[in-house]
Amino acid sequence: MSTYFSDANLLLLSRRSLFGCRPQSNSWGLFVRRWRRWSERSRQRAALRNLADDKHLLDDLGLTRLEALDQADRPFWD
């Protein structure tokens, strides 16, 4: 016989539904993930700005110098 449907488990499940115990969103974790994403974008755009003078590398990426500089000058949140 399974113990999953024992009275103790049913009581626990009813308390959780009664009090609405759901995991709360962690705003600090959201901030850290967003900051890491912005930091990575900023790093990538700085690297792209450094590549803008090398035509061979831009050809490998399929970008023109103007396109690379346009992408590199975008704000980090965009």
GUSE-106438 format. One record per atom (N, C-alpha, C): residue number from 0; x, y, z; residue in three letters. Coordinates in nm, 3 decimals, m for minus. Layout:
BEGIN
   n      c1      c2      c3 res
 NUM       X       Y       Z ALA
...
! end
This chain:
BEGIN
   n      c1      c2      c3 res
   0   0.084  m0.118   0.000 MET
   0   0.000   0.000   0.000 MET
   0   0.089   0.125   0.000 MET
   1   0.049   0.223  m0.075 SER
   1   0.127   0.345  m0.089 SER
   1   0.104   0.437   0.032 SER
   2   0.210   0.500   0.076 THR
   2   0.197   0.595   0.187 THR
   2   0.170   0.736   0.139 THR
   3   0.168   0.756   0.007 TYR
   3   0.146   0.890  m0.047 TYR
   3   0.008   0.942  m0.009 TYR
   4  m0.090   0.852  m0.004 PHE
   4  m0.226   0.894   0.025 PHE
   4  m0.263   0.876   0.172 PHE
   5  m0.165   0.876   0.256 SER
   5  m0.194   0.863   0.398 SER
   5  m0.259   0.991   0.450 SER
   6  m0.317   0.984   0.565 ASP
   6  m0.385   1.100   0.623 ASP
   6  m0.290   1.216   0.648 ASP
   7  m0.167   1.187   0.686 ALA
   7  m0.069   1.294   0.712 ALA
   7  m0.040   1.372   0.584 ALA
   8  m0.028   1.301   0.471 ASN
   8  m0.001   1.370   0.345 ASN
   8  m0.121   1.452   0.300 ASN
   9  m0.240   1.400   0.319 LEU
   9  m0.360   1.476   0.281 LEU
   9  m0.373   1.603   0.365 LEU
  10  m0.341   1.593   0.492 LEU
  10  m0.346   1.709   0.579 LEU
  10  m0.244   1.815   0.534 LEU
  11  m0.124   1.769   0.499 LEU
  11  m0.020   1.860   0.452 LEU
  11  m0.064   1.928   0.323 LEU
  12  m0.120   1.851   0.230 LEU
  12  m0.165   1.909   0.104 LEU
  12  m0.278   2.009   0.126 LEU
  13  m0.370   1.980   0.217 SER
  13  m0.480   2.072   0.241 SER
  13  m0.430   2.201   0.306 SER
  14  m0.331   2.193   0.394 ARG
  14  m0.274   2.314   0.455 ARG
  14  m0.206   2.401   0.351 ARG
  15  m0.133   2.336   0.259 ARG
  15  m0.065   2.413   0.156 ARG
  15  m0.166   2.486   0.069 ARG
  16  m0.273   2.419   0.031 SER
  16  m0.372   2.485  m0.053 SER
  16  m0.449   2.590   0.026 SER
  17  m0.469   2.566   0.155 LEU
  17  m0.542   2.660   0.239 LEU
  17  m0.466   2.791   0.256 LEU
  18  m0.338   2.782   0.281 PHE
  18  m0.258   2.902   0.306 PHE
  18  m0.190   2.956   0.180 PHE
  19  m0.210   2.889   0.068 GLY
  19  m0.150   2.937  m0.057 GLY
  19   0.000   2.934  m0.055 GLY
  20   0.060   2.831  m0.001 CYS
  20   0.205   2.821   0.009 CYS
  20   0.264   2.790  m0.128 CYS
  21   0.306   2.893  m0.194 ARG
  21   0.375   2.877  m0.321 ARG
  21   0.511   2.941  m0.308 ARG
  22   0.607   2.892  m0.383 PRO
  22   0.738   2.957  m0.376 PRO
  22   0.727   3.103  m0.419 PRO
  23   0.786   3.190  m0.342 GLN
  23   0.783   3.331  m0.376 GLN
  23   0.893   3.360  m0.476 GLN
  24   0.865   3.455  m0.564 SER
  24   0.968   3.492  m0.661 SER
  24   1.080   3.565  m0.587 SER
  25   1.199   3.539  m0.629 ASN
  25   1.314   3.598  m0.564 ASN
  25   1.359   3.718  m0.647 ASN
  26   1.326   3.837  m0.602 SER
  26   1.360   3.956  m0.678 SER
  26   1.511   3.978  m0.684 SER
  27   1.583   3.934  m0.583 TRP
  27   1.729   3.948  m0.585 TRP
  27   1.788   3.860  m0.696 TRP
  28   1.737   3.739  m0.709 GLY
  28   1.784   3.650  m0.815 GLY
  28   1.753   3.705  m0.953 GLY
  29   1.635   3.766  m0.967 LEU
  29   1.598   3.829  m1.093 LEU
  29   1.693   3.944  m1.126 LEU
  30   1.725   4.024  m1.026 PHE
  30   1.818   4.134  m1.047 PHE
  30   1.955   4.083  m1.089 PHE
  31   2.005   3.978  m1.023 VAL
  31   2.137   3.924  m1.056 VAL
  31   2.139   3.867  m1.197 VAL
  32   2.034   3.795  m1.236 ARG
  32   2.028   3.741  m1.374 ARG
  32   2.025   3.854  m1.476 ARG
  33   1.947   3.957  m1.448 ARG
  33   1.938   4.070  m1.542 ARG
  33   2.072   4.143  m1.550 ARG
  34   2.136   4.163  m1.435 TRP
  34   2.266   4.231  m1.434 TRP
  34   2.369   4.151  m1.512 TRP
  35   2.370   4.019  m1.497 ARG
  35   2.465   3.935  m1.572 ARG
  35   2.440   3.945  m1.722 ARG
  36   2.312   3.945  m1.760 ARG
  36   2.279   3.956  m1.902 ARG
  36   2.325   4.090  m1.957 ARG
  37   2.300   4.199  m1.883 TRP
  37   2.345   4.331  m1.927 TRP
  37   2.497   4.338  m1.933 TRP
  38   2.564   4.280  m1.836 SER
  38   2.709   4.280  m1.835 SER
  38   2.765   4.204  m1.955 SER
  39   2.704   4.091  m1.986 GLU
  39   2.749   4.012  m2.101 GLU
  39   2.727   4.088  m2.231 GLU
  40   2.613   4.153  m2.244 ARG
  40   2.589   4.234  m2.365 ARG
  40   2.691   4.345  m2.378 ARG
  41   2.720   4.412  m2.268 SER
  41   2.818   4.520  m2.270 SER
  41   2.955   4.468  m2.312 SER
  42   2.994   4.352  m2.258 ARG
  42   3.123   4.292  m2.293 ARG
  42   3.128   4.254  m2.441 ARG
  43   3.020   4.195  m2.492 GLN
  43   3.016   4.154  m2.632 GLN
  43   3.020   4.275  m2.725 GLN
  44   2.951   4.381  m2.686 ARG
  44   2.950   4.499  m2.772 ARG
  44   3.084   4.571  m2.771 ARG
  45   3.153   4.566  m2.659 ALA
  45   3.289   4.623  m2.656 ALA
  45   3.383   4.542  m2.745 ALA
  46   3.367   4.410  m2.743 ALA
  46   3.450   4.325  m2.829 ALA
  46   3.418   4.352  m2.977 ALA
  47   3.290   4.370  m3.007 LEU
  47   3.251   4.401  m3.145 LEU
  47   3.308   4.536  m3.189 LEU
  48   3.310   4.632  m3.099 ARG
  48   3.368   4.763  m3.129 ARG
  48   3.517   4.749  m3.162 ARG
  49   3.586   4.660  m3.091 ASN
  49   3.728   4.637  m3.118 ASN
  49   3.750   4.567  m3.251 ASN
  50   3.652   4.488  m3.295 LEU
  50   3.664   4.418  m3.423 LEU
  50   3.633   4.506  m3.544 LEU
  51   3.574   4.621  m3.519 ALA
  51   3.525   4.704  m3.629 ALA
  51   3.636   4.748  m3.724 ALA
  52   3.759   4.748  m3.681 ASP
  52   3.869   4.792  m3.768 ASP
  52   3.931   4.677  m3.847 ASP
  53   3.891   4.553  m3.819 ASP
  53   3.947   4.438  m3.888 ASP
  53   3.847   4.383  m3.990 ASP
  54   3.870   4.417  m4.116 LYS
  54   3.777   4.381  m4.222 LYS
  54   3.763   4.230  m4.238 LYS
  55   3.869   4.156  m4.218 HIS
  55   3.864   4.010  m4.236 HIS
  55   3.773   3.944  m4.131 HIS
  56   3.784   3.988  m4.008 LEU
  56   3.698   3.932  m3.904 LEU
  56   3.552   3.972  m3.924 LEU
  57   3.530   4.095  m3.969 LEU
  57   3.393   4.138  m3.997 LEU
  57   3.333   4.058  m4.112 LEU
  58   3.415   4.027  m4.212 ASP
  58   3.367   3.944  m4.322 ASP
  58   3.328   3.805  m4.272 ASP
  59   3.404   3.751  m4.177 ASP
  59   3.370   3.621  m4.119 ASP
  59   3.235   3.626  m4.047 ASP
  60   3.206   3.739  m3.985 LEU
  60   3.079   3.755  m3.914 LEU
  60   2.965   3.795  m4.007 LEU
  61   2.999   3.839  m4.127 GLY
  61   2.898   3.883  m4.222 GLY
  61   2.844   4.021  m4.192 GLY
  62   2.928   4.107  m4.134 LEU
  62   2.888   4.243  m4.099 LEU
  62   2.976   4.344  m4.170 LEU
  63   2.920   4.460  m4.195 THR
  63   3.001   4.571  m4.243 THR
  63   3.052   4.648  m4.122 THR
  64   3.145   4.737  m4.144 ARG
  64   3.199   4.816  m4.033 ARG
  64   3.089   4.902  m3.970 ARG
  65   3.004   4.960  m4.056 LEU
  65   2.896   5.044  m4.006 LEU
  65   2.796   4.963  m3.922 LEU
  66   2.762   4.842  m3.967 GLU
  66   2.670   4.756  m3.890 GLU
  66   2.731   4.718  m3.755 GLU
  67   2.859   4.687  m3.756 ALA
  67   2.926   4.650  m3.631 ALA
  67   2.927   4.767  m3.532 ALA
  68   2.956   4.886  m3.581 LEU
  68   2.957   5.002  m3.493 LEU
  68   2.816   5.039  m3.445 LEU
  69   2.717   5.020  m3.532 ASP
  69   2.578   5.045  m3.489 ASP
  69   2.539   4.950  m3.377 ASP
  70   2.574   4.823  m3.389 GLN
  70   2.543   4.725  m3.285 GLN
  70   2.622   4.754  m3.157 GLN
  71   2.746   4.794  m3.172 ALA
  71   2.832   4.819  m3.056 ALA
  71   2.787   4.943  m2.978 ALA
  72   2.723   5.037  m3.045 ASP
  72   2.682   5.161  m2.978 ASP
  72   2.543   5.153  m2.916 ASP
  73   2.478   5.039  m2.925 ARG
  73   2.347   5.025  m2.864 ARG
  73   2.363   5.021  m2.712 ARG
  74   2.263   5.068  m2.638 PRO
  74   2.271   5.062  m2.491 PRO
  74   2.266   4.917  m2.442 PRO
  75   2.319   4.892  m2.324 PHE
  75   2.331   4.755  m2.273 PHE
  75   2.197   4.691  m2.245 PHE
  76   2.091   4.768  m2.225 TRP
  76   1.961   4.709  m2.194 TRP
  76   1.881   4.677  m2.319 TRP
  77   1.930   4.718  m2.433 ASP
  77   1.858   4.700  m2.558 ASP
  77   1.897   4.572  m2.627 ASP
! end
